[in-house]
Amino acid sequence: MDVEAWLAAHPAPPPQKRPRSFEINFSRLRAYLECPWEYKLRFVDGRPQPPTPASSLGMTIHRVLESFHREDAADFERLSELYDRHFHHAGYGDETVKSQWYKKGKAILARYWKDEQERRTRIVSVEREFLFELGPHRVRGMIDRIDEHPDGTFEVIDYKTGPAGEAGESSFFQDLQLRIYGLGAREGLAIEPARLTLYYVATGTRRTVDDGGSGEEELEALLWRAADLMAAGKVMPPETAFCPAGLFRKTCQFSVAKD
């Protein structure tokens, strides 16, 4: 996606047509950029998103890792106990499917624990929220983990429970999320991260970029403009190219991927 072209194609509405303040985060921004109609269904109309095996397991893994590191635990037995405690049971359809996904989650945690044995960083924060002002708006987010390296530099880490390169996970949105979290660490937490990482825990794959704050002006312009448009309630046409990966592809009136 060409951010400069998007900004040019979507001018800001007059100030009198939008509230003074609006709160934006990565999930809202991504939905708005991919398909404004899905954004409307999710965040304006509040249409519920039915749980799926992938979303339920993702929620489980995040809760388990948060609890594990908050306790500063180290052994796999404790990780397994926390998995059973936090396992989210909705969205699997039947017990056979649930059992398959339960085993998949257990395997993910086994790999994660093994990788942790070789970690040389110090975990300084888990589930750390940031919030900062951007013009009349606010930007909020939750960072899964912040590590400090032996040289004193910081790394912002976001867990991904799906496979690297999964459908809908474009490099643009990967980089956009990392850049927002880097900006959030600097502006909201007074932390200067040297590295920004998406950690795909199912495979142990990491996507890491160095963070020097480059492109910050363009990123702030994108966040501000999108927040202006959302606050004004500007309704834009759906982007049907996104339908195959859309959350409401089977029920949305504009979907071209209902079958």
HUMO-V736376 format. One record per backbone hydrogen bond with DSSP energy under -0.5 kcal/mol. CO is the residue of the C=O (numbers start at 1). NH is the residue of the N-H. Records with the same first field share a line. If there is no record, write none. Layout:
CO=NH ; NH
This chain:
1=3
2=6
3=7
4=8
5=9
6=10
14=17
15=18
22=138
24=140
25=29
26=30
27=31
28=32
29=33
30=34
31=35
35=38 ; 39
36=40
37=41
38=42
39=43 ; 44
40=44 ; 45
41=47
48=50
52=56
53=57
54=58
55=59
56=60
57=61
58=62
59=63
60=64
61=65
62=66
63=67
64=68
65=69
66=70
67=71
68=73
75=79
76=80
77=81
78=82
79=83
80=84
81=85
82=86
83=87
87=89
89=92
92=94
94=98
95=99
96=100
97=101
98=102
99=103
100=104
101=105
102=106
103=107
104=108
105=109
106=110
107=111
108=112
109=113
110=114
111=115
112=116
113=117
114=117
115=118
116=119
121=123
122=124 ; 148
125=146
127=129
128=143
130=141
132=139
134=137
137=134
138=24
139=132
141=130
142=144
143=128
144=127
145=157
146=124 ; 125
147=149 ; 155
148=122
149=152
153=149
154=194 ; 195
155=147
156=197
157=145
158=199
160=201 ; 202
163=166
166=169
168=170
170=174
171=175
172=176
173=177
174=178
175=179
176=180
177=181
178=182
179=183
180=184
181=185
182=186
183=187
184=188 ; 189
185=189 ; 191
186=190
191=193
192=154
194=211
195=156
196=209
197=158 ; 199
198=200 ; 207
199=160 ; 201
200=203 ; 204 ; 205
205=200
206=208
207=198
209=196
210=212
213=216
215=219
216=220
217=221
218=222
219=223
220=224
221=225
222=226
223=227
224=228
225=229
226=230
227=231
228=232
229=233 ; 234
230=233
234=236
238=240
239=242
240=243
242=245 ; 246
243=246
246=249
248=251 ; 252
252=255
